[in-house]
Amino acid sequence: MDAKERLLKALKGDKTDRLPCICPGGMMNMVVTELMEKADICWPEAHTDAVKMADLAKAVYDHGCFENYGVPFCMTIEAEQMGAVVDLGSSIYEPHVTGYAMDDIAQWQELPPFDPYSQRAVIVLDAIKRLKKLDDGVPIIGNLSGPISVAASLLEPVDFYKALRRRKTEAHGLMEFVTDALIRFGKAQIEAGADVIAISDPSGTGEILGPRSFDEFVVPYVNKLIAGLRETHPEIPVIVHICGKMHKVYDQLIKLRADAHSFDSIVSIKEAKTMLPGKVIVGNVSTYALEFADEDRIRVMTQKVMADGSDIIAPACGLGTKSSLKNIQAMLQTVQETGYKA
């Protein structure tokens, strides 16, 4: 069973020869400085060059880190095209928003429309096309920033979260606008050759929103995004990653129509399996440990995640760029050697 077949089957909840080990990309970045040095492809150049982006994504697989390709390596592309100011970072730091597109949420109607075939968005599409041409049995994961996270990158987050409670009409208007843009970008990634779409919405955490706002602003817009992708690609698998503790929002979370849920290391895999029956669970080896622990510790932690019932092994969040290749490789090697049993 090759890596693509294994992952696609696992996302459906079907039996596989062993567990997959992936890192989607996007917010869940899988590129570290040591890998850039080995591949001789560095940030920030790889954020703006399709050839370098594709080759760096391929290097992740070639150097025995994870069993997938994933692009882009950040979660700023959508907000940047809608007017946010973005610093592309360095070989150590990922791109990040340095200036917001709006001073007031009512200005969402003045935001420029999102065009997936321009600016850095089209670079992602070209990178996916290049990876697709390899036809090598490695799954390609396209990445979208979640609706809440994009919206919170367009307006100062404190003002945005206040607006969710005090200015709901404008908040829903912004969320509709953002979600429609994400549907266009996601569809374009699928058409370019993405086998899976991962949606990362760290700002949509239940710890900040609480159950009521999570139910009003996360569930309907993530579901609208998923439904939009499946209008033209009904079989596309979707992974949703949300950061933070989940115990307050499990009742809402189960309403999401994703194929798989990915969680931070603070979430118990056993608890998630109990609270989300029938859902495929992705994760959640600590990214802190992947950066600061040793290989033996990573092997033990990976075995525990497997024993706890994770269906697809992955880091709990984006990797710190100073994480060692040996630690990351130890995670994959443990999965390959252990299979289903821990």
C-alpha positions in Angstrom: 0.0 0.0 0.0 1.6 3.3 -1.0 1.4 6.5 1.1 -1.4 8.0 -0.9 -3.7 4.9 -0.8 -2.9 4.5 2.9 -3.9 8.0 3.9 -7.0 8.1 1.7 -8.2 4.9 3.2 -7.4 6.0 6.7 -9.4 9.2 6.2 -12.4 7.1 5.3 -12.0 5.0 8.4 -11.0 2.0 6.3 -8.5 -0.7 7.2 -4.9 0.0 6.1 -1.7 -2.0 6.3 -0.5 0.4 9.1 -1.1 3.9 10.3 -0.1 6.9 8.2 2.3 9.5 9.5 1.7 13.0 8.1 2.1 16.7 8.7 -0.4 18.7 6.5 1.4 22.0 6.0 -0.2 25.4 6.2 -0.4 26.3 9.9 0.9 22.8 10.6 4.2 23.6 9.0 6.5 20.6 8.5 9.6 22.5 7.3 12.6 23.0 9.7 15.8 24.9 9.2 17.9 21.7 9.1 15.8 20.5 6.2 16.2 23.8 4.3 19.9 23.5 4.7 20.0 19.9 3.4 17.7 20.8 0.5 19.5 24.1 -0.2 16.1 25.7 -0.4 15.3 28.4 2.1 12.5 30.6 3.4 11.4 33.2 2.5 12.3 32.5 -1.1 10.2 29.2 -1.1 7.1 31.2 -0.2 7.2 33.1 -3.5 8.6 30.6 -5.9 6.6 27.6 -7.1 9.6 25.5 -8.0 11.2 26.0 -4.6 7.9 25.5 -2.8 7.3 22.2 -4.6 10.9 21.0 -4.1 11.0 21.9 -0.4 7.7 20.1 0.1 9.2 17.1 -1.7 12.3 17.2 0.5 10.1 16.6 3.6 9.2 13.2 2.1 12.6 12.5 0.6 14.4 13.0 3.9 12.1 10.6 5.8 10.1 13.2 7.8 6.5 12.6 6.8 4.5 10.6 4.2 2.9 13.5 2.3 3.6 16.7 0.5 1.9 19.8 1.9 1.8 23.4 0.7 1.9 26.3 1.5 4.2 26.7 4.6 2.2 29.4 6.2 -1.3 30.7 6.9 -1.1 34.3 5.6 -1.8 34.0 1.9 -5.6 34.5 2.1 -5.4 37.5 4.5 -2.6 39.1 2.5 -4.6 39.1 -0.7 -7.6 40.6 1.1 -5.5 43.6 2.2 -3.5 42.6 5.3 0.2 43.5 5.4 2.5 40.4 5.7 6.1 40.0 6.6 7.4 37.0 4.8 9.8 36.2 7.7 13.1 34.4 7.4 14.6 30.9 7.5 13.6 30.8 11.2 10.3 32.6 11.3 7.2 31.9 9.3 5.3 34.7 7.5 3.1 36.7 9.8 0.6 39.6 9.6 2.0 43.0 10.6 -0.8 45.2 9.5 -4.6 44.7 9.4 -6.8 45.4 6.4 -9.6 47.0 8.4 -9.9 49.4 11.3 -13.5 48.6 11.8 -15.5 45.4 11.0 -18.0 47.4 8.9 -15.2 47.9 6.3 -15.4 44.3 5.2 -17.5 45.4 2.2 -14.5 47.4 1.0 -12.1 44.4 1.0 -10.7 43.3 -2.4 -12.1 40.1 -3.8 -9.9 37.0 -3.5 -8.5 35.6 -6.7 -6.9 32.2 -6.4 -5.1 32.7 -9.7 -3.0 35.7 -8.6 -0.3 36.8 -6.1 1.0 34.1 -3.8 -2.2 32.0 -4.2 -1.3 31.0 -7.8 2.2 30.1 -6.6 0.6 27.5 -4.3 -1.4 26.2 -7.3 1.6 25.9 -9.5 3.5 24.1 -6.7 0.7 21.6 -6.4 0.7 21.0 -10.2 4.4 20.3 -10.1 4.0 17.8 -7.3 1.1 16.2 -9.1 3.2 15.6 -12.1 5.5 13.4 -10.1 2.7 10.8 -9.8 4.8 8.9 -7.2 2.1 7.7 -4.8 2.7 10.4 -2.2 -0.5 12.3 -1.2 -0.6 16.1 -1.7 -2.3 18.0 1.0 -3.6 21.5 0.1 -4.1 23.9 3.0 -6.6 26.6 3.9 -6.6 28.9 6.9 -9.9 28.6 8.7 -12.6 31.3 8.4 -12.2 32.6 11.9 -8.4 32.7 11.6 -8.5 34.6 8.3 -11.1 37.1 9.7 -8.9 37.6 12.8 -6.0 38.4 10.5 -8.0 41.2 8.7 -9.1 43.0 11.9 -7.3 43.4 15.2 -8.2 40.1 17.0 -9.6 41.7 20.2 -11.9 44.0 18.1 -12.9 41.0 16.0 -13.8 38.8 19.0 -15.8 41.7 20.5 -17.6 42.1 17.2 -18.7 38.4 17.3 -20.8 39.3 20.4 -21.7 43.0 19.9 -21.9 43.5 16.1 -23.2 40.2 14.8 -24.6 41.5 11.5 -21.2 42.8 10.4 -19.5 39.8 11.8 -21.6 37.4 9.8 -21.1 39.5 6.7 -17.3 39.3 7.1 -17.5 35.5 7.8 -19.6 35.0 4.6 -17.1 37.0 2.6 -14.1 35.1 3.9 -15.7 31.7 3.6 -16.6 32.3 -0.1 -13.0 33.3 -0.7 -11.7 30.2 0.9 -14.1 28.0 -1.2 -12.6 29.5 -4.3 -9.0 28.9 -3.1 -9.8 25.4 -2.0 -11.5 24.4 -5.2 -8.5 25.8 -7.2 -6.1 23.7 -5.1 -8.2 20.5 -5.7 -8.3 21.3 -9.5 -4.5 21.7 -9.4 -4.1 18.2 -7.9 -4.5 18.3 -4.2 -5.7 14.9 -2.8 -6.7 16.2 0.6 -7.6 19.6 2.0 -6.6 20.6 5.5 -8.3 23.5 7.2 -6.5 25.0 10.2 -8.5 27.4 12.3 -6.4 28.1 15.5 -8.3 31.3 16.2 -11.5 29.4 16.2 -10.6 27.7 19.5 -13.4 27.0 21.9 -11.2 28.3 24.7 -11.7 31.9 23.4 -15.1 31.6 21.8 -17.0 29.4 24.2 -19.6 26.9 23.1 -22.2 29.5 22.0 -20.0 31.5 19.7 -18.3 28.3 18.5 -21.7 27.0 17.5 -22.6 30.3 15.8 -19.4 31.2 14.0 -17.2 28.1 13.6 -19.6 25.3 12.9 -21.7 26.9 10.1 -18.8 28.6 8.3 -16.4 25.6 8.4 -19.3 23.4 7.2 -20.1 25.9 4.5 -16.5 25.8 3.4 -16.5 22.0 3.3 -19.8 21.9 1.4 -18.5 24.4 -1.1 -15.4 22.3 -1.8 -17.6 19.3 -2.3 -20.0 20.9 -4.7 -17.6 20.1 -7.5 -15.4 17.5 -5.7 -17.7 15.4 -3.6 -15.1 12.9 -2.7 -12.4 15.3 -1.4 -11.3 14.3 2.1 -11.1 17.2 4.6 -9.1 17.5 7.8 -9.9 20.2 10.3 -7.4 21.3 12.9 -8.5 23.5 15.9 -6.2 24.5 18.7 -6.7 24.4 22.4 -8.8 22.4 24.8 -11.9 20.8 23.4 -13.9 19.7 26.5 -16.3 22.7 26.3 -17.1 22.3 22.6 -17.3 18.6 21.9 -21.0 18.8 21.4 -20.5 21.5 18.8 -17.4 19.9 17.2 -19.2 16.7 16.3 -21.4 18.8 14.0 -18.5 19.6 11.7 -18.7 17.6 8.4 -14.9 17.0 8.2 -13.6 13.5 7.6 -10.9 13.9 10.3 -10.2 16.1 13.3 -6.7 17.2 14.3 -5.9 18.4 17.8 -3.2 20.0 19.9 -1.2 17.9 22.4 -3.3 19.3 25.2 -6.2 17.2 24.0 -6.4 13.5 25.1 -6.7 11.2 22.1 -8.7 8.7 24.3 -11.1 11.5 25.3 -11.5 12.7 21.7 -12.2 9.1 20.5 -14.9 8.8 23.1 -16.5 12.2 22.6 -16.4 12.0 18.8 -17.5 8.5 18.0 -17.0 7.4 14.4 -14.6 10.4 13.7 -11.1 9.9 12.4 -8.6 11.4 14.8 -5.3 12.9 13.7 -2.4 13.7 16.0 -1.0 14.6 18.3 2.7 14.2 19.2 3.9 17.3 21.1 5.7 19.8 18.8 7.4 21.1 22.0 8.9 17.7 22.5 9.8 17.4 18.8 11.9 20.5 19.2 13.3 20.0 22.7 13.2 16.3 23.6 15.4 13.5 22.3 14.8 10.7 19.9 14.0 8.1 22.7 11.4 10.4 24.2 9.8 11.0 20.8 9.6 7.2 20.2 7.8 6.8 23.5 5.4 9.7 22.9 4.6 8.4 19.4 3.9 4.9 20.7 1.5 6.4 23.3 -0.4 8.4 20.7 -0.8 5.2 18.7 -1.8 3.2 21.8 -4.4 5.8 22.7 -6.1 5.3 19.4 -5.0 8.0 16.9 -6.0 7.0 13.4 -3.4 9.1 11.6 -0.2 10.0 13.4 0.9 13.7 13.1 2.5 16.5 15.1 0.1 18.3 17.4 0.7 21.6 15.6 3.2 23.3 13.4 6.9 22.4 13.9 9.3 24.8 15.4 11.9 25.5 12.8 14.7 24.6 15.2 13.3 21.0 15.6 15.9 18.4 14.7 15.4 16.1 11.7 16.4 13.1 13.9 13.5 13.7 16.2 11.0 14.0 13.3 12.5 11.0 11.6 12.2 9.0 14.9 8.5 9.7 14.9 8.0 8.3 11.4 10.3 5.4 12.0 8.3 4.5 15.1 5.1 4.4 13.1 6.7 2.4 10.3 8.2 -0.2 12.7 5.2 -0.4 15.1 2.4 -0.4 12.5 -0.8 -0.7 14.5 0.5 -1.9 17.8 2.3 0.2 20.4 
